[in-house]
Amino acid sequence: MGWTGDPTYDLALTAGLAFAVVTAVASRFVTTPYGRFASTRLGPTVPQRIGWLLLEVPALIVFPAVYALGPQAAEPVPLGFAALWLFHYANRALFFPLRMKVRPGARMGLVVPLTGWFVVPLHAWLYATWYARLGTHLTPAWLTDPRFGAGLATYAVGQTLVLHSEAVLRGLRAGDDSGYHIPQGGGFRWVSSPHYLGEILAFTGMALASWCPGGLFVLTITLANLVPRAAATHAWYRQTFPDYPPGRRALLPGVW
Ligand SMILES: NC(=O)c1ccc[n+]([C@@H]2O[C@H](COP(=O)([O-])OP(=O)(O)OC[C@H]3O[C@@H](n4cnc5c(N)ncnc54)[C@H](OP(=O)(O)O)[C@@H]3O)[C@@H](O)[C@H]2O)c1
């Protein structure tokens, strides 16, 4: 399929989209085994924090290595995009797992990092290749394109929602507390998983801002992962807390 005219990129993107479709179908039957839905049903497990690091850290290795080899690597606009991408992944791969309040004995199914080793490096490769090699429109003139402005604004709203919601969740476990509580404030006023909504918005904005075809894969796999998990999380809250706010929705304020 001709996404960009570059056969390797197009093949990688098509393979990624096919994987996202498989994930979307599988997610209807299995909830990814980590966090409140951890289980041994899908095989061996690893300590939760280690699982997150194994899953996400490859992004911080693949992206700079691929980016540095591109002919546009030293150009200012690609450099700006690369910095934003690394900022995003510094949170996901390092800050989030290292700061999370882990329940004693919490584990993650090894299947999560194992499947992630296809998804995360592919995500890094698709963006690094686009910024440093294929996105030849990423010159200073691109900064006046409405797609750049709209994408950056959407990214900023989404990532702010992610960072704030993750901070609210961390704040629910003070001291040695390792229980679950009803989150309040910020995006939690409207939905049970505002950090998932933020992630979807952030990846929409990231793709739009540089008009990156690879962003379609990242967005599709994120929807395949997070929409079913938002539904399961919302149902879990309702079942666990009889006093759960009745007007709160799963993912989309006022809608669902
Ligand atoms: N792009 C993608 O495909 C993708 C996929 C998955 C996740 N993510 C992103 O990764 C981040 C983390 O996702 P996640 O699924 O781990 O989120 P999560 O289930 O909400 O958990 C995040 C952290 O908050 C804790 N927590 C959650 N609810 C809590 C409550 N009611 N009371 C006390 N602590 C609570 C969790 O503890 P426990 O671990 O003990 O439950 C965990 O440490 C999110 O921002 C998400 O958007 C992205």
PDBQT file of the ligand as one rigid body, heavy atoms in Angstrom, charges set to zero:
ROOT
HETATM    1  N1  LIG A 301      -0.541   4.067  24.070  1.00  0.00    +0.000 N 
HETATM    2  C1  LIG A 301      -0.943   2.903  24.563  1.00  0.00    +0.000 C 
HETATM    3  O1  LIG A 301      -1.251   1.960  23.832  1.00  0.00    +0.000 OA
HETATM    4  C2  LIG A 301      -1.013   2.733  26.052  1.00  0.00    +0.000 A 
HETATM    5  C3  LIG A 301      -1.328   1.478  26.595  1.00  0.00    +0.000 A 
HETATM    6  C4  LIG A 301      -1.386   1.357  27.971  1.00  0.00    +0.000 A 
HETATM    7  C5  LIG A 301      -1.130   2.445  28.783  1.00  0.00    +0.000 A 
HETATM    8  N2  LIG A 301      -0.810   3.645  28.243  1.00  0.00    +0.000 N 
HETATM    9  C6  LIG A 301      -0.597   4.822  29.087  1.00  0.00    +0.000 C 
HETATM   10  O2  LIG A 301       0.184   4.467  30.207  1.00  0.00    +0.000 OA
HETATM   11  C7  LIG A 301      -0.298   5.129  31.380  1.00  0.00    +0.000 C 
HETATM   12  C8  LIG A 301      -0.586   4.106  32.474  1.00  0.00    +0.000 C 
HETATM   13  O3  LIG A 301      -1.624   3.249  32.027  1.00  0.00    +0.000 OA
HETATM   14  P1  LIG A 301      -2.281   2.197  33.010  1.00  0.00    +0.000 P 
HETATM   15  O4  LIG A 301      -3.181   1.374  32.190  1.00  0.00    +0.000 OA
HETATM   16  O5  LIG A 301      -1.230   1.563  33.884  1.00  0.00    +0.000 OA
HETATM   17  O6  LIG A 301      -3.135   3.184  33.956  1.00  0.00    +0.000 OA
HETATM   18  P2  LIG A 301      -3.832   2.833  35.325  1.00  0.00    +0.000 P 
HETATM   19  O7  LIG A 301      -4.350   1.421  35.333  1.00  0.00    +0.000 OA
HETATM   20  O8  LIG A 301      -4.800   3.909  35.623  1.00  0.00    +0.000 OA
HETATM   21  O9  LIG A 301      -2.647   2.857  36.403  1.00  0.00    +0.000 OA
HETATM   22  C9  LIG A 301      -1.733   3.930  36.525  1.00  0.00    +0.000 C 
HETATM   23  C10 LIG A 301      -1.145   3.929  37.936  1.00  0.00    +0.000 C 
HETATM   24  O10 LIG A 301      -2.127   4.427  38.861  1.00  0.00    +0.000 OA
HETATM   25  C11 LIG A 301      -2.465   3.430  39.833  1.00  0.00    +0.000 C 
HETATM   26  N3  LIG A 301      -3.920   3.517  40.010  1.00  0.00    +0.000 N 
HETATM   27  C12 LIG A 301      -4.866   3.398  39.034  1.00  0.00    +0.000 A 
HETATM   28  N4  LIG A 301      -6.096   3.588  39.548  1.00  0.00    +0.000 NA
HETATM   29  C13 LIG A 301      -5.937   3.794  40.875  1.00  0.00    +0.000 A 
HETATM   30  C14 LIG A 301      -6.846   4.027  41.953  1.00  0.00    +0.000 A 
HETATM   31  N5  LIG A 301      -8.157   4.096  41.748  1.00  0.00    +0.000 N 
HETATM   32  N6  LIG A 301      -6.343   4.176  43.209  1.00  0.00    +0.000 NA
HETATM   33  C15 LIG A 301      -4.991   4.121  43.422  1.00  0.00    +0.000 A 
HETATM   34  N7  LIG A 301      -4.074   3.929  42.433  1.00  0.00    +0.000 NA
HETATM   35  C16 LIG A 301      -4.544   3.748  41.178  1.00  0.00    +0.000 A 
HETATM   36  C17 LIG A 301      -2.034   2.108  39.214  1.00  0.00    +0.000 C 
HETATM   37  O11 LIG A 301      -1.810   1.147  40.231  1.00  0.00    +0.000 OA
HETATM   38  P3  LIG A 301      -1.938  -0.445  39.912  1.00  0.00    +0.000 P 
HETATM   39  O12 LIG A 301      -0.893  -0.710  38.861  1.00  0.00    +0.000 OA
HETATM   40  O13 LIG A 301      -1.653  -1.067  41.236  1.00  0.00    +0.000 OA
HETATM   41  O14 LIG A 301      -3.320  -0.715  39.397  1.00  0.00    +0.000 OA
HETATM   42  C18 LIG A 301      -0.779   2.531  38.464  1.00  0.00    +0.000 C 
HETATM   43  O15 LIG A 301       0.304   2.671  39.352  1.00  0.00    +0.000 OA
HETATM   44  C19 LIG A 301      -1.554   5.905  30.979  1.00  0.00    +0.000 C 
HETATM   45  O16 LIG A 301      -1.287   7.269  30.861  1.00  0.00    +0.000 OA
HETATM   46  C20 LIG A 301      -1.945   5.315  29.628  1.00  0.00    +0.000 C 
HETATM   47  O17 LIG A 301      -2.523   6.284  28.798  1.00  0.00    +0.000 OA
HETATM   48  C21 LIG A 301      -0.751   3.806  26.886  1.00  0.00    +0.000 A 
ENDROOT
TORSDOF 0
